[in-house]
Amino acid sequence: MTISDRVRRPRQIRALDLVRAFGGARYAVAVAVDALGTGLLRPFLVLYGVAVLRLPVPLAGAALTAGVVAGLACTPAVGRWLDRGARSTAVAASMLVRVIGSVLLLAAPTGDVGLFTAAALFLGIGNQAFSTTHPALVTTVAHGRERDAALAAGRSVRNAGLGVGALVATAGLAGGTTALRALAGGTALTYLGAAVLAWSVRVRANPAVRPAGNGEDEPAPRLRALLAANVVYAFCLNVPEIALPLVLVTRLHASPMWAAGVFIANTVLVVTLQVPVTVRMAVLSRRTALVVAGLVLAASYVGFLGAATLGGGWAAPAVAAVSVPCTLGEIIYTGAATPLVAAIAPPRFAGRALARFQLSTGLGLAVSPAVITVLAAHGSPALWGTLAVATLLAAALIRRHDSLGRERVNPWSGSRRAGSHRGAEDVRPAVRR
């Protein structure tokens, strides 16, 4: 083995090292419990409003949309709080906010749209806040490529918890209204337990000292190219949940079991492959990995277009087969995007940079259902062709934009010298436990 091989080949990560980089065993359990609670209720919030509270479907949907918007609006404030040093307290707060939302669901009487809307607001704010505070905490306790692997492990744990929670909730739906109220109560308890565990980790970052000079703080990096591209990339996260069921059931007239199978396969692949794929992709810079993800996603969209044209009962199996490389593209994207933001943002601006990134992700997730359904109404070429072209343009934007920096391809190296904002991945703030 040559020296070059030893440098470029990712080393094996022990499970204990991964748990430590993730924030410790208690924090890992907190994330899993939080995901379980989200999986118990989130897929059935509309059903709760309609079946339990007897609200009109448009009102229930509007309340949930308002919750998402409120969560996105609060994201910048969460970023500023993180830049003042908050870590485990901020994560616990995002969980406690959702405890309030779950309790409001239980307290809402039949026909009360006000309390249901308030519950949706608290749940939406908590969900968006967690998506910003969790990577900030991991960024504080881990560094370099181990941090990338820890963030990937977090996504695997979270997807596993969401899947288990959704299965438990689905099994309990036979109980009708009583079961749905029990789900809301169980969600509140899981969020409360997760908040206590997260708070007990006691992680806080010491805010960096302001630079010397005229005393004015320089602006946080805007990362416009990455954020603009990320809005398009985020569409891939809704392909298994929205685009494929829509195509399989309404266009190809396949059994809904195909759509369910694709979603289950997507979840299983993310849980099992997120960490190993992220580790293997460490031979590339994060920006290059993000470009590769765009190419894989665009190719899979073209594959969906070709699969939808097959006849003789082959279309549905072909779409299901193409969903595998689509999921691989999603895994590469999520394994590189957040670590790239953490690597190129100055440590004292990490909270605001992560908040802006989450804002762009949330925007992509918010608009993608409407865009996907409109495009699907004009046929498969309009849907998959537009997604493929848009994703290729986003990948080209990332590839050409120099503000995203150029990283050394040395997957498991030690820390670099402090002072460089480009590739400041190993310069982390002090941690108090």
C-alpha positions as MATLAB code, in Angstrom:
seq = 'MTISDRVRRPRQIRALDLVRAFGGARYAVAVAVDALGTGLLRPFLVLYGVAVLRLPVPLAGAALTAGVVAGLACTPAVGRWLDRGARSTAVAASMLVRVIGSVLLLAAPTGDVGLFTAAALFLGIGNQAFSTTHPALVTTVAHGRERDAALAAGRSVRNAGLGVGALVATAGLAGGTTALRALAGGTALTYLGAAVLAWSVRVRANPAVRPAGNGEDEPAPRLRALLAANVVYAFCLNVPEIALPLVLVTRLHASPMWAAGVFIANTVLVVTLQVPVTVRMAVLSRRTALVVAGLVLAASYVGFLGAATLGGGWAAPAVAAVSVPCTLGEIIYTGAATPLVAAIAPPRFAGRALARFQLSTGLGLAVSPAVITVLAAHGSPALWGTLAVATLLAAALIRRHDSLGRERVNPWSGSRRAGSHRGAEDVRPAVRR';
ca = [
       0.000    0.000    0.000;
       1.385    3.392   -0.958;
       1.392    6.490    1.196;
      -1.157    8.000   -1.179;
      -3.470    5.030   -0.639;
      -3.221    5.420    3.127;
      -4.109    9.105    2.876;
      -7.033    8.762    0.501;
      -8.653    5.622    1.872;
     -11.220    6.317    4.639;
     -10.415    4.506    7.820;
     -12.956    2.383    9.649;
     -14.974    4.156   12.313;
     -15.655    2.205   15.475;
     -19.187    2.314   16.829;
     -17.959    3.804   20.113;
     -16.151    6.603   18.286;
     -19.258    7.304   16.238;
     -21.471    7.520   19.321;
     -18.968    9.851   20.989;
     -18.796   12.065   17.885;
     -22.591   12.067   17.781;
     -22.778   13.633   21.240;
     -22.710   10.562   23.480;
     -25.076    7.693   24.236;
     -27.636    9.848   26.068;
     -27.894   12.254   23.187;
     -28.196    9.393   20.666;
     -31.095    7.997   22.706;
     -32.653   11.468   22.866;
     -32.586   11.793   19.073;
     -34.054    8.307   18.646;
     -36.846    8.972   21.154;
     -37.596   12.326   19.540;
     -37.832   10.669   16.111;
     -40.129    8.003   17.528;
     -42.495   10.688   18.792;
     -42.454   12.475   15.446;
     -43.183    9.231   13.637;
     -46.121    8.534   15.938;
     -48.059   11.653   15.019;
     -46.679   13.669   12.098;
     -48.089   11.481    9.287;
     -51.540   11.626   10.903;
     -51.884   15.278   11.901;
     -54.385   16.015    9.156;
     -56.299   12.863   10.082;
     -56.328   14.014   13.734;
     -57.819   17.359   12.791;
     -60.432   15.808   10.506;
     -61.357   12.631   12.393;
     -60.954   13.715   16.031;
     -61.671   17.453   15.964;
     -64.138   17.275   13.036;
     -62.462   20.120   11.164;
     -62.930   20.680    7.419;
     -60.021   19.298    5.411;
     -59.034   22.716    3.957;
     -58.852   24.241    7.454;
     -56.748   21.384    8.799;
     -54.376   21.642    5.834;
     -54.109   25.423    6.167;
     -53.234   25.068    9.869;
     -50.411   22.668    9.093;
     -49.097   24.975    6.369;
     -49.118   27.834    8.876;
     -47.053   25.664   11.224;
     -44.413   25.073    8.560;
     -44.278   28.782    7.692;
     -43.956   29.742   11.367;
     -41.133   27.262   11.804;
     -39.257   28.686    8.833;
     -39.797   32.250   10.090;
     -38.250   31.362   13.476;
     -35.176   29.715   11.968;
     -33.017   32.897   11.778;
     -33.640   33.621   15.473;
     -32.575   30.059   16.320;
     -29.351   30.608   14.352;
     -28.549   33.756   16.329;
     -29.187   31.895   19.597;
     -26.806   29.158   18.521;
     -24.113   31.717   17.709;
     -24.350   32.925   21.309;
     -23.257   29.457   22.400;
     -26.473   27.500   22.969;
     -26.291   23.829   22.031;
     -27.962   21.119   24.159;
     -30.308   23.717   25.674;
     -31.436   24.742   22.181;
     -32.009   21.114   21.165;
     -34.021   20.478   24.350;
     -36.046   23.645   23.727;
     -36.980   22.438   20.235;
     -38.326   19.271   21.827;
     -40.187   21.072   24.622;
     -41.913   23.310   22.077;
     -43.340   20.174   20.497;
     -44.473   18.922   23.903;
     -46.628   22.050   24.076;
     -47.991   21.369   20.592;
     -48.889   17.774   21.481;
     -50.617   18.853   24.709;
     -52.629   21.461   22.794;
     -53.833   18.712   20.468;
     -55.089   16.748   23.446;
     -56.739   19.843   24.946;
     -58.517   20.902   21.749;
     -62.269   20.231   21.846;
     -64.222   19.131   18.811;
     -64.472   21.866   16.207;
     -61.828   24.128   17.787;
     -59.674   25.252   14.871;
     -57.842   27.782   17.067;
     -56.181   25.248   19.358;
     -55.450   22.928   16.452;
     -53.740   25.800   14.629;
     -51.773   26.701   17.763;
     -50.694   23.067   18.118;
     -49.583   23.001   14.479;
     -47.595   26.200   15.024;
     -45.701   24.803   18.018;
     -45.058   21.485   16.260;
     -43.850   23.253   13.111;
     -41.543   25.579   15.038;
     -40.097   22.679   17.008;
     -39.506   20.557   13.918;
     -37.669   23.330   12.075;
     -35.675   24.333   15.167;
     -34.494   20.765   15.756;
     -33.242   20.531   12.164;
     -30.965   23.500   12.901;
     -29.951   22.860   16.526;
     -29.063   19.170   16.115;
     -26.319   19.645   13.479;
     -25.010   22.622   15.476;
     -24.532   20.394   18.528;
     -22.826   17.651   16.509;
     -20.601   20.263   14.855;
     -19.483   21.375   18.323;
     -18.574   17.961   19.742;
     -17.051   16.447   16.585;
     -14.830   17.698   13.777;
     -13.446   16.766   10.392;
     -14.812   13.732    8.594;
     -15.833   12.105   11.869;
     -18.352   14.927   12.161;
     -19.682   14.031    8.701;
     -20.111   10.417    9.790;
     -21.802   11.537   13.023;
     -24.286   13.699   11.112;
     -24.956   10.749    8.813;
     -25.525    8.502   11.833;
     -27.989   11.036   13.178;
     -29.999   10.850    9.974;
     -29.976    7.044   10.113;
     -31.150    7.046   13.737;
     -33.820    9.614   12.982;
     -35.161    7.744    9.956;
     -35.269    4.521   11.939;
     -37.209    6.224   14.736;
     -39.608    7.825   12.266;
     -40.220    4.482   10.595;
     -40.864    2.633   13.850;
     -43.138    5.422   15.097;
     -45.139    5.434   11.867;
     -45.541    1.632   11.993;
     -46.760    1.763   15.601;
     -49.175    4.567   14.738;
     -50.480    2.709   11.687;
     -51.098   -0.406   13.762;
     -52.959    1.673   16.342;
     -55.275    3.425   13.883;
     -57.779    0.596   14.187;
     -58.735    2.118   17.542;
     -60.229    5.190   15.844;
     -60.539    8.466   17.746;
     -59.323    6.981   21.014;
     -56.175    5.659   19.359;
     -55.425    9.029   17.729;
     -55.713   10.806   21.091;
     -53.468    8.158   22.609;
     -50.935    8.840   19.855;
     -50.974   12.539   20.723;
     -50.422   11.723   24.395;
     -47.631    9.272   23.589;
     -45.985   11.875   21.378;
     -45.992   14.426   24.194;
     -44.355   11.932   26.553;
     -41.667   10.929   24.068;
     -40.814   14.567   23.316;
     -40.596   15.299   27.033;
     -38.296   12.347   27.654;
     -36.116   13.314   24.697;
     -35.861   16.914   25.964;
     -34.693   15.772   29.398;
     -32.049   13.506   27.864;
     -30.818   16.184   25.459;
     -30.591   18.812   28.197;
     -28.640   16.430   30.430;
     -25.815   16.282   27.882;
     -24.865   19.869   28.923;
     -23.018   20.970   25.779;
     -22.412   24.658   25.190;
     -20.038   26.395   22.778;
     -18.045   29.431   23.841;
     -18.799   32.174   21.289;
     -15.694   33.244   19.403;
     -14.170   36.631   20.204;
     -14.966   39.414   17.737;
     -12.125   40.307   15.394;
      -9.893   43.211   16.182;
     -10.247   46.340   14.088;
     -12.990   48.911   13.977;
     -15.143   46.889   16.362;
     -17.796   46.083   13.814;
     -18.710   42.476   13.295;
     -18.257   41.195    9.776;
     -21.408   39.766    8.163;
     -22.132   36.071    8.308;
     -21.442   34.179    5.061;
     -24.513   34.115    2.830;
     -23.612   31.063    0.743;
     -26.066   32.173   -1.925;
     -24.996   29.615   -4.541;
     -25.247   26.686   -2.139;
     -28.578   27.831   -0.694;
     -30.119   28.406   -4.128;
     -28.968   24.981   -5.330;
     -30.149   23.356   -2.098;
     -33.748   24.454   -2.720;
     -33.686   22.316   -5.877;
     -31.798   19.436   -4.265;
     -34.363   19.279   -1.437;
     -37.010   18.188   -3.949;
     -35.434   14.719   -3.910;
     -36.545   14.252   -0.300;
     -40.198   14.408   -1.380;
     -39.863   12.163   -4.432;
     -40.571    8.886   -2.522;
     -43.445   10.449   -0.549;
     -45.166   12.539   -3.222;
     -43.887   12.151   -6.784;
     -43.635    8.348   -6.979;
     -47.006    7.565   -5.328;
     -48.599   10.150   -7.627;
     -47.059    8.594  -10.735;
     -47.550    4.974   -9.701;
     -51.190    5.254   -8.620;
     -52.669    7.969  -10.841;
     -50.560    7.660  -14.010;
     -49.580    3.993  -14.138;
     -52.671    2.740  -12.265;
     -50.498    0.415  -10.209;
     -51.434   -0.967   -6.814;
     -50.793    1.382   -3.874;
     -48.599   -1.399   -2.501;
     -45.929   -0.381   -5.016;
     -45.846    3.130   -3.592;
     -45.729    1.764   -0.037;
     -42.921   -0.608   -1.001;
     -40.862    2.208   -2.528;
     -41.258    4.323    0.606;
     -40.267    1.424    2.886;
     -37.266    0.615    0.694;
     -36.198    4.267    0.769;
     -36.339    4.303    4.573;
     -34.422    1.027    4.922;
     -31.725    2.134    2.480;
     -31.228    5.454    4.262;
     -30.998    3.755    7.660;
     -28.501    1.132    6.501;
     -26.410    3.025    3.930;
     -26.243    6.643    5.123;
     -23.129    6.165    7.269;
     -21.133    3.784    5.016;
     -21.835    5.819    1.874;
     -20.876    9.068    3.634;
     -17.645    7.475    4.839;
     -16.793    6.144    1.381;
     -17.511    9.517   -0.238;
     -14.847   11.055    2.015;
     -12.316   10.388   -0.749;
     -13.931   13.385   -2.486;
     -14.315   16.944   -1.303;
     -17.756   17.729    0.044;
     -18.479   20.066   -2.835;
     -17.539   17.385   -5.372;
     -19.717   14.867   -3.506;
     -22.619   17.303   -3.727;
     -22.083   17.625   -7.486;
     -22.001   13.823   -7.794;
     -25.277   13.662   -5.885;
     -26.844   16.060   -8.375;
     -25.677   13.931  -11.307;
     -27.024   10.746   -9.722;
     -30.364   12.388   -8.927;
     -30.704   13.848  -12.430;
     -29.893   10.455  -13.981;
     -32.518    8.784  -11.775;
     -35.134   11.330  -12.858;
     -34.368   10.465  -16.489;
     -34.667    6.808  -15.461;
     -38.122    7.448  -14.004;
     -39.145    9.046  -17.283;
     -37.998    6.010  -19.227;
     -39.587    3.568  -16.770;
     -42.967    5.327  -16.989;
     -43.105    4.671  -20.735;
     -42.788    0.886  -20.433;
     -45.825   -1.243  -21.085;
     -46.895   -4.774  -20.341;
     -46.939   -4.347  -16.574;
     -43.213   -3.502  -16.432;
     -43.619    0.190  -15.637;
     -44.255   -0.145  -11.872;
     -41.363   -2.591  -11.243;
     -39.070   -0.373  -13.345;
     -40.025    2.732  -11.348;
     -39.363    0.819   -8.131;
     -35.948   -0.261   -9.437;
     -34.973    3.293  -10.414;
     -35.959    4.483   -6.926;
     -32.818    2.741   -5.600;
     -30.295    5.011   -7.396;
     -32.560    7.956   -6.592;
     -32.259    7.077   -2.914;
     -28.488    6.723   -3.335;
     -28.381   10.260   -4.729;
     -30.413   11.445   -1.751;
     -27.982    9.732    0.627;
     -24.939   11.335   -1.029;
     -26.652   14.739   -0.976;
     -27.622   14.637    2.695;
     -24.222   13.242    3.641;
     -22.386   16.152    2.016;
     -24.627   19.228    2.187;
     -24.814   20.009    5.911;
     -21.127   19.070    6.508;
     -20.179   21.435    3.661;
     -21.985   24.313    5.378;
     -20.329   23.465    8.695;
     -16.906   23.227    7.021;
     -16.904   26.561    5.174;
     -18.700   28.748    7.733;
     -16.553   30.507   10.369;
     -17.210   28.846   13.761;
     -18.763   31.958   15.299;
     -21.257   32.114   12.405;
     -22.024   28.392   12.327;
     -25.486   28.815   13.858;
     -26.624   31.408   11.345;
     -25.105   29.490    8.432;
     -26.866   26.279    9.470;
     -30.097   28.226    9.993;
     -29.934   29.675    6.482;
     -29.243   26.243    5.071;
     -32.228   24.774    6.933;
     -34.338   27.673    5.692;
     -33.458   26.788    2.096;
     -34.183   23.098    2.752;
     -37.518   23.964    4.352;
     -38.398   26.199    1.427;
     -37.652   23.407   -1.023;
     -39.740   20.946    0.982;
     -42.587   23.463    1.299;
     -42.892   24.299   -2.398;
     -42.064   20.860   -3.822;
     -45.532   19.285   -3.288;
     -47.212   22.076   -5.250;
     -44.545   22.076   -7.984;
     -44.535   18.286   -8.294;
     -48.319   18.014   -8.536;
     -48.540   20.796  -11.135;
     -45.786   19.256  -13.262;
     -47.278   15.761  -12.924;
     -50.586   17.075  -14.241;
     -48.790   17.893  -17.509;
     -47.367   14.390  -17.879;
     -44.218   12.459  -17.048;
     -41.917   14.374  -19.439;
     -42.859   17.662  -17.767;
     -42.305   16.247  -14.276;
     -39.108   14.246  -14.652;
     -37.594   16.375  -17.410;
     -37.979   19.570  -15.391;
     -36.572   17.966  -12.233;
     -33.588   16.545  -14.143;
     -32.720   19.842  -15.839;
     -33.170   21.865  -12.642;
     -30.964   19.467  -10.661;
     -28.235   19.541  -13.305;
     -28.278   23.344  -13.238;
     -28.036   23.277   -9.425;
     -25.076   20.887   -9.600;
     -23.377   23.129  -12.166;
     -23.924   26.155   -9.904;
     -22.194   24.380   -7.008;
     -19.381   23.178   -9.249;
     -18.623   26.624  -10.635;
     -19.022   28.790   -7.534;
     -15.628   29.533   -5.996;
     -17.080   30.930   -2.746;
     -17.676   27.355   -1.617;
     -13.915   26.898   -1.316;
     -11.591   24.082   -2.237;
     -10.987   21.381    0.345;
      -8.061   19.067    0.775;
      -9.024   15.500   -0.054;
      -7.592   13.958    3.107;
     -10.541   12.228    4.738;
      -9.339   11.616    8.268;
      -6.662   14.203    8.841;
      -6.079   16.110   12.026;
      -7.076   19.705   12.553;
      -5.875   22.494   10.355;
      -4.456   25.699   11.550;
      -7.089   28.096   12.803;
      -7.724   31.332   11.025;
      -8.912   30.171    7.637;
     -12.628   30.429    7.033;
     -12.371   28.247    3.942;
     -12.303   24.670    5.142;
     -12.467   25.638    8.807;
     -13.942   22.226    9.483;
     -11.570   21.283   12.270;
     -11.609   24.598   14.112;
     -14.305   24.151   16.715;
     -15.341   26.290   19.654;
     -14.643   25.232   23.206;
     -17.199   22.920   24.789;
     -18.426   22.986   28.353;
     -20.055   19.889   29.801;
];
